[in-house]
Amino acid sequence: MDTYTIITGATSGIGLDLSKRLAKERNVILVGRNQEKLDFAISQVGDKHHVLGFACDLDSDRKAIATQLSEFILTNSIQIDSFVHCAGTSKVMAIRQAVTESVDTIFNVNILSAIEFIKLLLKKENKGALRNILLISSLASVRGEKGNSIYAASKGALNSLAVTLAKELAPKVRVNSISPGTVETPMTQDFIATEAGEKHLKDYPLGVGHCEDITNLACFLLSDSSRWITGQNIIIDGGRSTL
Ligand SMILES: NC(=O)c1ccc[n+]([C@@H]2O[C@H](COP(=O)([O-])OP(=O)(O)OC[C@H]3O[C@@H](n4cnc5c(N)ncnc54)[C@H](OP(=O)(O)O)[C@@H]3O)[C@@H](O)[C@H]2O)c1
């Protein structure tokens, strides 16, 4: 039975870059909400190993997604040994102006969907195959920034999930989170191009991050080279947090 790594948020930015790298060494399942973008991402990652696509909107009925994923695993006769939750969404809003629907979306995509995936991957459908969970959090989870409280809270929940699950699932499954500072991706490119963005990046001793900076760390955490690391939230921010 073939073993796969599943990556959410695989259609753009960090998730797409990571998918391309991982596909050079293992079978991957790319998760995206838009079939066209998903097909394009699949066409980008190469065919050295098996590449599958799983389409779902993470801001929708989570139980239905789990049922679909369960059927997907059974139909394809596969097992999943690694889960990377890279999907994320953000919206700058002061807490007083926070719209309930936007708060729900941020929590659905950033944390609640990850919990649903993990629950499913630990069930008998996946035949005890899960060995590694990697959650893409954010520097915002540990550093105060105006207008970012909801996004930061969702990412802080990911860090807490990682540290507690690391204990609950050891020694079989390792669980870590990565907290990047500002990385140039479709999520941040508009902001980076503004005057405020330029000013923001002056506080980055090593300048803005690139997707491959996060991919390098993610690949290490998904490999046996990091076999003694679990329950960690690793900040990668070009020195931003030294200031
Ligand atoms: N870039 C940064 O500076 C930075 C810093 C800290 C943390 N992060 C985190 O790193 C991760 C990747 O971010 P990125 O910068 O690469 O952003 P990105 O290019 O906007 O990618 C975000 C990914 O999440 C997917 N996604 C969003 N909402 C979804 C939904 N409802 N259902 C399914 N998928 C959904 C997107 O799908 P579509 O392609 O369909 O939009 C896309 O694949 C995120 O978790 C983000 O919070 C980024």
The ligand as an SDF file (V2000), in Angstrom:
LIG
                    3D

 48 52  0  0  0  0  0  0  0  0999 V2000
    3.3540   34.7330    4.0000 N   0  0  0  0  0  0  0  0  0  0  0  0
    3.6520   35.0830    5.2420 C   0  0  0  0  0  0  0  0  0  0  0  0
    4.2620   36.1200    5.5200 O   0  0  0  0  0  0  0  0  0  0  0  0
    3.2310   34.1880    6.3880 C   0  0  0  0  0  0  0  0  0  0  0  0
    3.7280   34.4980    7.6650 C   0  0  0  0  0  0  0  0  0  0  0  0
    3.3530   33.6980    8.7260 C   0  0  0  0  0  0  0  0  0  0  0  0
    2.5490   32.5960    8.5310 C   0  0  0  0  0  0  0  0  0  0  0  0
    2.0840   32.3190    7.2780 N   0  0  0  0  0  0  0  0  0  0  0  0
    1.2130   31.1510    7.1170 C   0  0  0  0  0  0  0  0  0  0  0  0
    1.7530   30.3080    6.1150 O   0  0  0  0  0  0  0  0  0  0  0  0
    0.6830   29.5950    5.4850 C   0  0  0  0  0  0  0  0  0  0  0  0
    0.8010   29.7600    3.9820 C   0  0  0  0  0  0  0  0  0  0  0  0
    0.5980   31.1440    3.6710 O   0  0  0  0  0  0  0  0  0  0  0  0
    1.0290   31.8070    2.3090 P   0  0  0  0  0  0  0  0  0  0  0  0
    1.7050   33.0650    2.6620 O   0  0  0  0  0  0  0  0  0  0  0  0
    1.7030   30.8190    1.4470 O   0  0  0  0  0  0  0  0  0  0  0  0
   -0.4100   32.2400    1.7550 O   0  0  0  0  0  0  0  0  0  0  0  0
   -1.1840   31.9730    0.3940 P   0  0  0  0  0  0  0  0  0  0  0  0
   -0.2600   32.0330   -0.7520 O   0  0  0  0  0  0  0  0  0  0  0  0
   -2.3520   32.8950    0.4520 O   0  0  0  0  0  0  0  0  0  0  0  0
   -1.6870   30.4650    0.5580 O   0  0  0  0  0  0  0  0  0  0  0  0
   -2.7130   30.1270    1.4460 C   0  0  0  0  0  0  0  0  0  0  0  0
   -3.2510   28.7710    1.0760 C   0  0  0  0  0  0  0  0  0  0  0  0
   -4.3780   28.4700    1.9280 O   0  0  0  0  0  0  0  0  0  0  0  0
   -5.4670   28.0850    1.0980 C   0  0  0  0  0  0  0  0  0  0  0  0
   -6.7730   28.4010    1.6750 N   0  0  0  0  0  0  0  0  0  0  0  0
   -7.2010   29.5920    2.1500 C   0  0  0  0  0  0  0  0  0  0  0  0
   -8.5010   29.5050    2.4940 N   0  0  0  0  0  0  0  0  0  0  0  0
   -8.8970   28.2270    2.2250 C   0  0  0  0  0  0  0  0  0  0  0  0
  -10.1150   27.5270    2.3370 C   0  0  0  0  0  0  0  0  0  0  0  0
  -11.2310   28.1220    2.7810 N   0  0  0  0  0  0  0  0  0  0  0  0
  -10.1620   26.2290    1.9760 N   0  0  0  0  0  0  0  0  0  0  0  0
   -9.0550   25.5960    1.4850 C   0  0  0  0  0  0  0  0  0  0  0  0
   -7.8580   26.2210    1.3510 N   0  0  0  0  0  0  0  0  0  0  0  0
   -7.7870   27.5170    1.7070 C   0  0  0  0  0  0  0  0  0  0  0  0
   -5.2700   28.8850   -0.1770 C   0  0  0  0  0  0  0  0  0  0  0  0
   -6.0650   28.3750   -1.2180 O   0  0  0  0  0  0  0  0  0  0  0  0
   -6.3150   29.2480   -2.5620 P   0  0  0  0  0  0  0  0  0  0  0  0
   -5.0850   29.0480   -3.3970 O   0  0  0  0  0  0  0  0  0  0  0  0
   -7.5360   28.6600   -3.1570 O   0  0  0  0  0  0  0  0  0  0  0  0
   -6.4940   30.6780   -2.1280 O   0  0  0  0  0  0  0  0  0  0  0  0
   -3.7680   28.7270   -0.3670 C   0  0  0  0  0  0  0  0  0  0  0  0
   -3.4700   27.4750   -0.9380 O   0  0  0  0  0  0  0  0  0  0  0  0
   -0.6140   30.1630    6.0590 C   0  0  0  0  0  0  0  0  0  0  0  0
   -1.0850   29.3030    7.0810 O   0  0  0  0  0  0  0  0  0  0  0  0
   -0.1920   31.4950    6.6410 C   0  0  0  0  0  0  0  0  0  0  0  0
   -1.0280   31.8980    7.6990 O   0  0  0  0  0  0  0  0  0  0  0  0
    2.4010   33.0930    6.1880 C   0  0  0  0  0  0  0  0  0  0  0  0
  1  2  1  0
  2  3  2  0
  2  4  1  0
  4  5  1  0
  4 48  2  0
  5  6  2  0
  6  7  1  0
  7  8  2  0
  8  9  1  0
  8 48  1  0
  9 10  1  0
  9 46  1  0
 10 11  1  0
 11 12  1  0
 11 44  1  0
 12 13  1  0
 13 14  1  0
 14 15  2  0
 14 16  1  0
 14 17  1  0
 17 18  1  0
 18 19  2  0
 18 20  1  0
 18 21  1  0
 21 22  1  0
 22 23  1  0
 23 24  1  0
 23 42  1  0
 24 25  1  0
 25 26  1  0
 25 36  1  0
 26 27  1  0
 26 35  1  0
 27 28  2  0
 28 29  1  0
 29 30  1  0
 29 35  2  0
 30 31  1  0
 30 32  2  0
 32 33  1  0
 33 34  2  0
 34 35  1  0
 36 37  1  0
 36 42  1  0
 37 38  1  0
 38 39  2  0
 38 40  1  0
 38 41  1  0
 42 43  1  0
 44 45  1  0
 44 46  1  0
 46 47  1  0
M  CHG  2   8   1  16  -1
M  END
$$$$
